[in-house]
């Protein structure tokens, strides 16, 4: 009997793989949720490390990760952008240039950190959400890797140049050839083959951004299929509630007119505000808003809500699209602005210019959207039309595409 138990333990040990959930940059909770979905899909038989650039939502990985620790993070360096008069970021390569790819010493330091972690932790598979340098380290070490995230932050490889994302922002600060040279110098130091294009940072074993082609900046350029952003089990349509659901995940409420608008809206509000200042939250609660201390189940959002307010986060936009709810977006940066604009082009959302509207303008717009029955009908029609792109068996699709890498 004892011998049999030892054999079973040995067999389980042989099956166990060490998987690194890597996150290098970004502030939203969505990165954590995507990594959690990946781990849940692959199941509990593996050992999961989670190396995170921010720890404020790390507890949400406790149910799937064996070890959670801070990662080396990517942070913006605005020297060149400032010298050019602060033009907005035109391409994804421009953003990576700001994040350190234009600084060879910083790039190598980041690369070396990931290499050391992967070696010490004996990693068998890397799953990267907005962690491009972890992908380079995995490439150098011959470790299979999976690139996840949104379409915006998980571009396809093979592009000779990254395309401009929003035509009104087209001034370039960084030379993409220089960025490629910096990357290849780091890879050469590790004995790895050079990249042909800067976009080949994302030439991973499996690429599966969670998005829909209607929101994907690289629609038509991908060789691998997208992963639907919503699980088949989630509600498809809202049932006619009367609440305004508000989800701001970082410092959106630092803009005082927005707090004033929500406090004086005169409509039933339910809000989840994990990154808000306590004073702003207290003011909203005093005005009658229901402030949730934990994430609100999507079933409850669908049942209670008439419209949603968010920052234009990709996940929030997709959730609203899937439930057939009109949305008002308050973009905080270019990724928000890009996704919200694409959703607006579908007829599903409106945008509020960043920190430019008064409280009165915000109130008028929210009330108009709340009472716009035509927009509500349009949102429900879109939920039907986008169903094949939005919904799918996420865990089944992940297992189908990723488990072969663990064989």
C-alpha positions, 0 to 999 in steps of 0.5 A, spaced: 500 500 500 505 504 501 509 503 495 502 504 491 502 511 494 509 513 493 508 511 485 501 515 485 505 521 488 511 520 483 506 520 477 503 527 480 509 530 480 511 528 473 505 531 471 506 537 474 508 543 470 511 550 473 507 556 470 509 563 470 503 568 470 507 574 468 505 582 468 510 587 467 506 594 466 499 597 467 494 599 472 487 595 471 484 589 475 483 586 468 490 584 467 489 580 474 483 577 472 485 574 465 491 571 468 486 568 473 482 565 467 488 562 464 490 558 470 483 556 472 482 553 465 489 549 465 487 546 472 490 545 479 495 540 477 500 545 476 504 549 480 503 557 478 508 563 480 505 570 479 510 575 478 506 582 478 508 589 477 502 591 482 500 587 488 493 591 489 489 586 486 494 580 488 489 577 493 484 575 487 490 570 484 490 566 491 485 561 489 490 559 483 497 561 485 502 557 489 507 563 489 505 571 488 511 576 488 512 583 485 515 583 478 520 588 475 515 593 472 516 597 466 515 605 467 515 610 463 521 615 461 518 621 458 525 624 456 524 624 448 517 625 448 518 632 453 523 634 448 518 633 442 513 637 445 509 632 449 506 629 442 501 623 444 503 616 443 502 614 436 503 606 435 504 601 440 512 601 439 512 608 441 509 606 447 514 601 448 519 606 447 517 610 452 517 604 457 524 602 456 525 599 450 529 606 448 534 605 454 538 599 453 541 598 460 534 599 463 532 594 458 537 589 459 536 589 467 529 588 466 531 582 461 536 579 466 531 579 472 526 575 468 531 570 466 533 569 473 526 568 475 525 563 470 531 559 471 531 559 479 523 557 479 524 552 473 519 555 469 516 550 464 511 555 461 510 563 461 503 566 460 504 573 459 499 579 460 502 586 458 509 583 460 513 583 453 520 583 456 518 576 460 516 574 453 523 575 450 526 572 456 522 566 455 525 566 448 532 566 450 531 560 455 527 556 450 521 556 454 514 556 451 510 562 452 503 564 451 501 572 450 494 574 452 491 581 454 487 585 450 488 586 442 491 593 444 496 590 448 497 583 445 499 585 438 501 580 432 508 579 430 511 579 423 509 587 422 514 591 419 512 597 422 507 598 428 501 602 425 498 608 427 492 607 432 488 613 432 490 618 426 489 624 430 496 622 434 501 620 428 507 624 430 513 619 432 518 620 437 522 613 437 525 610 431 523 603 431 529 600 428 533 603 434 528 599 438 529 593 434 537 594 435 536 594 442 532 588 443 537 584 439 543 586 443 540 583 449 538 577 445 545 576 442 548 577 449 544 571 451 546 567 445 539 567 442 537 569 435 535 576 433 528 578 431 527 580 424 521 586 426 520 589 432 513 586 433 516 579 433 517 580 440 510 577 440 512 571 436 510 566 442 508 559 442 501 561 442 497 568 442 490 569 444 488 576 446 481 576 449 478 581 444 473 581 438 475 583 431 471 590 432 475 592 437 482 589 435 487 594 432 490 589 428 484 586 425 486 582 419 493 582 421 493 576 425 495 568 424 492 565 430 484 566 432 482 571 438 479 568 444 472 571 446 472 576 452 466 573 455 464 566 457 458 563 454 455 562 461 455 570 462 448 573 461 447 576 454 442 581 455 440 586 461 433 585 464 431 592 464 433 595 471 433 602 473 440 603 476 446 606 473 452 602 474 459 605 475 466 602 475 472 606 476 478 602 477 484 607 478 484 614 480 478 617 475 474 620 481 480 625 482 477 629 477 472 633 482 467 635 477 466 627 476 464 626 483 460 633 483 456 630 477 455 623 480 453 626 487 448 630 484 445 626 478 439 624 481 438 617 479 439 610 482 447 609 482 451 602 484 458 603 484 464 599 485 470 603 485 477 600 488 482 605 486 478 611 489 480 616 494 476 615 500 473 622 501 470 621 494 467 615 495 464 617 502 461 623 498 458 619 493 455 614 499 452 620 502 448 622 496 445 616 496 449 611 491 450 604 493 458 603 494 460 596 493 466 593 497 467 587 492 466 586 485 459 586 483 457 579 479 455 580 472 448 577 473 447 582 478 449 588 474 445 585 468 439 585 472 439 591 476 442 596 470 440 601 465 446 604 463 454 603 465 459 608 466 466 606 466 473 609 463 473 605 457 476 599 460 476 593 454 473 588 459 468 593 461 466 595 454 465 588 452 461 586 458 456 592 456 456 590 449 454 583 451 449 585 456 446 590 451 447 596 456 448 603 453 455 605 456 458 612 457 466 612 457 471 617 461 477 615 458 484 616 462 489 614 457 490 612 449 488 605 450 481 607 453 480 612 448 481 607 442 477 602 445 471 607 447 472 610 440 471 603 437 465 602 441 462 608 439 463 607 432 458 601 433 453 605 437 454 602 443 457 608 447 459 615 448 465 618 450 467 624 455 473 628 454 478 627 459 478 632 464 474 637 460 467 637 462 464 641 467 459 637 472 453 640 469 455 637 462 456 630 465 450 630 468 446 632 462 449 627 458 448 621 463 441 623 464 440 623 456 443 616 455 439 614 461 432 616 458 434 614 451 430 608 449 433 608 442 440 607 444 437 602 449 434 598 443 441 599 439 445 596 445 440 590 445 441 589 437 448 589 438 448 584 443 445 579 438 449 581 432 456 580 436 454 574 440 459 570 436 465 574 437 463 576 444 462 569 447 465 562 448 467 557 452 473 560 454 476 555 459 475 550 453 479 554 448 485 555 453 486 548 454 485 546 447 491 551 445 495 551 451 495 544 454 499 541 448 505 546 450 505 542 457 506 535 454 
